[in-house]
Amino acid sequence: MPHVIRHVLDDPAGLSVRARRFLETRSRRNPATVVEPPDRYYECWNADDEPDPGPDGGLARLQEFAARYGGMWFPGERPAPGGYEFHDTVESGWQQTDAGDWEAEVGLVEQAWPVLLSWSTGRIGVIHAENWVATSVDNLIESSALGNEISDDDSWREAVPVDGGSWHLSGITSDRFADHVPEVPEASSLWNRWYMDEHVAVHGWRATYDPARFEVVLAWYRDPLGRHRLESLTGPLRP
């Protein structure tokens, strides 16, 4: 009997309680559409931009991806980047990167930046090749769920440094918090770190819009103890 792939909104197996609640309350799913021929837009290109058969099983991989995540939209970690939307049909083939991997466009960020899938790793990227933002769609859901939980909860206050007037913690990387605040592994990746407990939350992410991909670090506290702990690591914060 063939394995049936169920959509993540119908079967959120493997996601945390936070992520399930996030999908139930904040995501949406496109209504059913007419299914196009499965290979209509499936064309693959090698690193020299020449037509290529692509990876073995490439079309089936994209069909399975669309069956699991297609037609779904959910907001990003913060209001500014907009939400993620995934194609409900196969709308591209695979493009070989200079490093030899294959990538396919599987969705869009709300501003119409492409969302890319890595053949070899399942990583999710945005805008340009190898601008990875998550290890998988599930990881991206977990990160977005955590960011929205904080932004929706008025008990969290954003930590803004006294000096610099910046909207993030200038000159600080998320590594500084690693030994002081527990990491949230299901929401974190190499490019997107989350640390959180009942007093402090920290988000370090590598900006996809910047060629250098510097790390932006945001932090929040919800009580005097949390503020004190942050100031011991970041310096004085605004009242």
Disulfide bonds with the S-S distance in Angstrom:
none
